[in-house]
Each structure stands twice: as C-alpha cells, then as structure tokens.
C-alpha cells in the first residue's frame, strides 16, 4: 500500500539527506480526538488532491510525497484521525462538523523503509465561491532523479552528493 505524507520542505530535505525522521506524539494527549501516535501518513486512496479540503489549516502544505514501502515498517499502526468535514462546511459562522479519516502512523521513517515515488508542491489554483481550489504540481521523473541524486545543506541549498 502506498502512503501519502503532507510535510514541510525542511522535513522533505532532511529525508532526502538520508536522515531518519522520528516522532512519538500521542495526538490524543495533545488535545485532538485521534487514536494516532507518531508520524502520520494517509493511504494513497483517495488521492491527495481530495484530502486537501479537510487538511487545510491542519498540516503543512509545502510539500506532498507519495511513498512505497521498501523495508520493514516497524511499529506501523492503522489509526483514525478527526478532521473537518468539508461537505458540511457552510462557511464562516457555521457549525463545524467532524469526520473520521483512516491514517497510517509509525514512530519513524527513512530511505530504508519508504521510497519516494513522487513529490509535489501544493498551490491554490483559484478561489471559487469563497473556497480554495487546490492543485498539486507533481515533479517530473527527471526532476525526481535530480532531487534523489543530490543532498541539501541546512540553508536548503543543493550540493552535489559526495561519493
């Protein structure tokens, strides 16, 4: 099963640098009605473009990546997160209804466990009836090869990978 992760550019660069990304937040203890613990991903179905409507304001929208498992996913758990139900959102001042969404959580991930199949940037395509119409600009395969073949310094400047 492929996994989707919405993340900051910094997290993406750390991952591409070969770091292991770790997290052990128990979201229920943080005040969220969620059974999730650790770093959260979404199953690739439904597609990430569909998820943007209920993730707005909750997760970082700088980057999105689709990963395929390539190693032992130690500590992986299927969980439920609670998000705004965009179908019941009637705009400013309305009651916000929530819905449960399947998530996949794990305590850490790296190149040894997940391989980036595609990486995208999220943009607002237009505003229609007061709501954002989101678009994901996915990198081409050539751009992906370049991204995976280089490393990045702390200032997010690309440098050639040392052999």
C-alpha positions in Angstrom: 0.0 0.0 0.0 1.4 3.4 -1.0 1.4 6.2 1.6 0.9 9.9 1.3 2.6 12.4 3.6 2.0 16.2 3.6 5.1 17.8 5.0 7.3 20.9 5.3 10.1 21.5 2.8 12.5 21.1 5.7 11.2 17.6 6.5 11.5 16.6 2.9 15.1 17.8 2.6 16.0 16.0 5.9 14.5 12.8 4.4 16.4 13.2 1.1 19.6 13.8 3.1 19.2 10.3 4.5 18.0 11.3 8.0 15.6 9.1 9.9 12.5 11.2 10.6 11.2 10.4 14.1 8.1 11.4 16.0 6.2 9.9 19.0 3.5 12.5 19.6 0.3 11.0 21.0 -2.2 13.2 19.4 -5.0 12.5 21.9 -2.7 13.8 24.7 -2.2 17.0 22.6 -6.0 17.6 22.7 -7.0 16.0 19.5 -9.8 13.4 19.1 -7.5 10.9 17.5 -6.0 7.5 18.1 -2.9 8.4 16.1 0.6 8.3 17.6 3.8 9.2 15.8 4.2 10.3 12.2 1.0 10.2 10.3 0.5 9.2 6.6 -2.6 8.6 4.6 -3.4 5.7 2.3 -2.9 6.8 -1.3 -6.6 6.2 -1.9 -8.4 8.6 -2.0 -5.9 10.7 -4.0 -4.1 13.5 -2.1 -6.0 16.2 -4.1 -9.2 15.1 -2.5 -7.7 15.3 1.0 -6.6 18.9 0.6 -10.1 20.2 1.5 -10.1 18.8 5.0 -6.4 19.1 5.8 -6.3 22.9 5.1 -5.0 24.6 8.3 -4.1 21.3 9.9 -1.0 20.0 8.1 1.9 21.7 6.3 1.1 22.3 2.7 4.6 23.0 1.5 5.2 19.5 0.0 3.4 16.2 -0.5 5.1 12.9 -1.2 3.8 9.5 -2.2 5.9 6.7 -0.8 6.0 3.0 -1.5 7.3 0.7 1.3 10.7 -0.8 0.7 11.6 -2.2 4.1 10.3 -3.3 7.4 7.8 -0.7 8.7 8.4 -1.3 12.4 5.7 0.0 14.6 3.2 0.8 11.8 -0.4 1.2 13.0 -3.7 1.8 11.3 -5.4 4.7 13.2 -8.2 7.2 12.9 -7.8 11.0 12.8 -10.6 13.5 13.1 -10.8 16.3 10.5 -13.3 19.0 9.4 -16.0 17.5 7.1 -15.9 19.8 4.0 -19.3 18.6 2.8 -21.0 20.0 5.9 -19.0 23.3 6.0 -21.4 26.1 5.2 -18.9 28.9 5.6 -18.0 31.4 8.3 -20.1 31.2 11.5 -21.5 27.7 10.7 -21.1 24.7 12.9 -18.0 22.7 12.0 -18.8 19.0 11.7 -16.0 16.5 12.0 -15.4 13.2 10.3 -13.0 10.3 11.0 -10.3 9.5 8.4 -8.1 6.5 8.2 -4.4 7.2 8.9 -1.3 5.1 9.0 1.2 6.0 11.8 4.7 4.9 12.6 7.4 6.1 15.0 10.0 6.8 12.3 10.7 6.6 8.6 13.7 6.9 6.3 15.0 5.8 2.9 15.5 2.3 4.4 11.7 2.0 4.9 10.0 4.3 2.4 10.9 5.2 -1.2 9.5 8.5 -2.7 7.6 7.6 -5.8 6.6 11.2 -6.5 6.9 14.6 -4.8 4.7 17.6 -5.3 4.1 21.2 -4.4 0.6 22.3 -3.4 -0.8 25.5 -4.9 -4.0 27.4 -4.9 -5.3 27.2 -8.5 -8.2 29.6 -8.0 -10.8 30.7 -5.5 -14.3 29.7 -6.4 -17.4 30.7 -4.3 -15.1 31.7 -1.4 -13.3 28.3 -1.3 -9.9 27.4 -2.5 -9.4 25.1 -5.5 -6.2 23.3 -4.8 -3.7 21.8 -7.3 -0.7 19.6 -6.8 2.2 20.2 -9.2 3.9 16.8 -9.3 7.6 16.7 -10.3 8.6 15.0 -13.5 10.6 11.8 -13.3 13.7 13.8 -14.4 13.2 16.3 -11.6 12.8 13.4 -9.1 16.1 11.8 -10.3 17.8 15.1 -9.6 16.2 15.5 -6.2 17.1 12.0 -5.1 20.7 12.4 -6.5 21.6 15.5 -4.5 21.8 16.5 -0.9 20.8 19.7 0.7 22.6 21.8 3.3 20.8 23.5 6.3 20.1 26.6 4.2 18.2 24.4 1.7 21.0 24.9 -0.9 21.5 21.9 -3.2 25.0 20.5 -3.2 26.5 17.5 -5.1 26.4 14.3 -3.2 29.8 13.1 -2.1 30.8 9.6 -3.4 
